[in-house]
Amino acid sequence: MKTYLDTNILYYKHQGQNLNLNIKGKSITSINALEFLKNIEKKHHNKAKYHIPFITNHIHQIAIARMHKSIKKSHPFNKRLSDSIIFDFSQDFESYSLYNNKSVSEVINNKRKELFYSSIEFLGKSENKDIKNKFKFVLENDLKCDILNPEDIYLGYELLNEFLKKHTLKPDFRNCWNDILILAKSVNEGAKLITSDKLLNKFASEVYNGQIKQVDNTIEIQFPSSDENLENNWTKQESKGYINRGWQYKMNK
């Protein structure tokens, strides 16, 4: 059974807080990885704080390495070398591009330290050290990183549409949407999500028959496995409300 760790759990464990939780070999989503590794850019909607090249084969890796040698260390990799997802929320929320969904998973799961370090080399000394330390923490704990796929985005839009019928989102929409994507991935995988107490988490557990368990200062939400009978879930019964809103997405690479 898969267990996902939310970003706050990663921070707690990295900071050495006393959580009675063994995270070795657990899973994270690409969103958790990008948040923890300080990659998500909030001020600009069409770039990340750094871009990780998406390696498709060994020849591609050699080409990227040669390219990096030819540019100044103070220059980041071009965003076109990374993969991206464009989220379009029509007039409801500001649309933006999420970079490195696939590439951050690739460098974590294949332990490509050199490529990742090259991607952050242009950053200031203090920030570079902090991100590198967090990346080592992820590798040392053998965390597995799962990408977002189209099914997760579809479900994320459904969950957002349903949530807005009953609740109001907090001012930072990007943070809320990230939480929703993490929840959607957990639901689709029939996984356990270890996280903190949030309204969104409780809402998702209600509409997807998730079982909530309080453990110290965290909560564990166990979603039904994908092969269980989920006929009572609202996604089986209601129309695709997000389509009526005009929400779309596009994956590049």
N, C-alpha and C positions, 0 to 999 in steps of 0.2 A: 504494500500500500504506500502510495507516494505522500510525502509530507512537504509542504511548502513553508518556508520561513518568510515572514513579512519583513520589510526593510527595518522597522524599528527593532525587531528581534536581532537582526545583524548588528545594529549599532550597540545594543545592550551587551551582547556577547563580546564584541570587539573592544568595548570599553571596560570589560572585566566585571560587569555587574553580576550580582549573585542570582543567576537564574538556574533553577534545577532542570536543565535541559541540555541534552547531548545533541549537538547540531551536526556531528560528523556524518557525511554521506547523505545529508538531506538535500532538498531541492529548492531552487529559487527561480523566479521568472526573470526574463530579460529586464522587465521594469524594475524589479528589486535590485538587480545588478547595476543598472544605470543610475538609480538613485543613490545606492551605497557608494558607488565609485565616482560620484559627483560629476556625472556626465550631462545631466539634463539642464538645458539652458532655458531660463524662465523669461529673460528680457527679449530674446529674439526668437521668432517663430519658424525660422527656416535654417537652423543650424544647432549643433550641439557644442558643448564646451571644448570637446575634442572629438575627432573622428577616427574610428578604427577601421582600417581597410578590411573589406570582406574577401577572405582568401578562399578561392574555389578549388585550387589544386597546387601541386608543388611548384610548377613552372610559374604560376601566378605569384606565389610567395617569393620566389627569387627575383621576379621583376619588381615587386614592391620594395624589397630590400635594396636593390640597386637604385631605385628611385629615391629612397630615403637618404642614401649616401650622397646623392647629388644635390640635395637641398640643405639649406641651413637648419641647424638644430633649433633655431628660434622660430621656425615656421611649422605650423601644424600640417597634417595630411589634408588634402582637399576632400571636402564632403562628398564629392562624386565617387570616391573610392569606397564609401560605406554604403550599406543598404539603408532604406528609409521607408517609413509609412506616413502617408499624408492623411490626416484626419480632417474631414470637412463636416462641420456642424451647421452648415447653412447660416441662418441669421441668429441662431440660438446662442452659440458660443464662438469665440474666435478660433478659427481653424489653424492648424500648425503641423509641422513635420517632426516625427520622432525618428531619430537616427540610431543606428547600431543595434537594432533588435537582433539581427542574426549574427553580426560580427562580434558583439560582446559575448554571446553564447559560445561562439566558435573559439575565441581565445581562452575562455574559462574551461570549457570541456576538453580542449586539446592542449591546455596548459602552455599556450604560446606566449610566454613571458616577454620574449624579445620584441615581438610585434606590438604587444600592449605597451611596453615601456617606450618604444619608439613613438607611439601615438601621443604620449603625454610628455615627451621630452622637452617640448617648447614651453611648458608651464613653469611658473616660478618655483624656486627651490623648495619652499615650504609646502606648497600645494602638491608638487610632484611627489615629495616624500610621503605625504599623507595618503594620496591615492595609491601609490605603490605599496604602502603598508597594508592598506585595505585589500588590495588585489592578492597579496601574499596570504592574508588571512583567509580569503575565499578558497585559494588553492590548498592551503594547509588543512582545511577542514573538508576537503574533497567534495565541495558543494557542486551539484549538477545544475546547469542553467538551461531552462526551456524557453524557446522562442514563442512569441505570439503568432498564431496562425489565423487565417480568415475566420474560422469557427469561433475563436475567442473574441474577435472584433465584433462579429455579428451578435454574439451573446452580450458583449459589453454595451452595445447600442440598445439592445432590448432592456437590459438592466437599468441603464440610465433613463430610458424613456419611462419605464415603470416607476422608478424612484421619484421622478419629477412630478408624478401624479399625486404623490402624498407628502413629499418633503421638499425642502429648499436646500440647494447645494451651498456649501461654504464659499466665501469670496474667491479662494484660490481654486479655480476650476481644474487646472492642470493636475493638482494633487488629487482631487476627487476622481478625475478620469483615470489616473494611474491606479488608484485603489480599486476602481471598478474593473479595470483590465486584469488586475491580479485576482480578483474574485472570480471573474469569468473563466480564467485559466484553471483555477482551482475546481470550479463546478464542472467544467468539461472533462477534467482528468479524474473526477470522483475522488479528489484528494482531501487531505487534512490541511487546513491553513492555521498556522500558529501566528497570532497577531495581538493587537491591543484592542481595547473596547471602543468600537466606533459604531455610529448609527448605521453607516453603510453595511458594515459586516453583519449586524443584527438583521437588517432588512434582507440581505441576500440569503441568510440562513433561513428566514421565514419563507421566502418564495421558492427556495430550492430544497426544502426539507433538510436543511443542515442541522446537525446536532451540536449544540454549544456546550462546552465544558470550561468552567473557570479553573485556571491553574495558577496559583500565586497572583502575580500582577499581569498575567496574559490570559487570553482565551484561545481555545482550540475549537475550530469549526470543522466537523467531519461531514463532507458532502456525500450524497449517495453515489455509489459506483455507477459507471455509465451503462452497465448491463442490468441495473435494477429497474423496476417498473416506475416510471416517473409521470404517469398519466395525470397526476394531480397538479403538476407544475404549471404555472400560468403560461409558460412558453409553448406548451403543447396546445393551448386553448385559444390564445389571443392572436390577433393579426400583428404583422410587423409594423408596430407604431412608428419606429424610427424611419421607415421608408416614407411615410406621410410627412415626416418632418424634413425630408430631403438630406438626411445624413448619409455620407458616403466615405469611402476610403480608397487609397491606392497604394499598393506595395511596389517598390522599386527594387530590382535585383532579387 
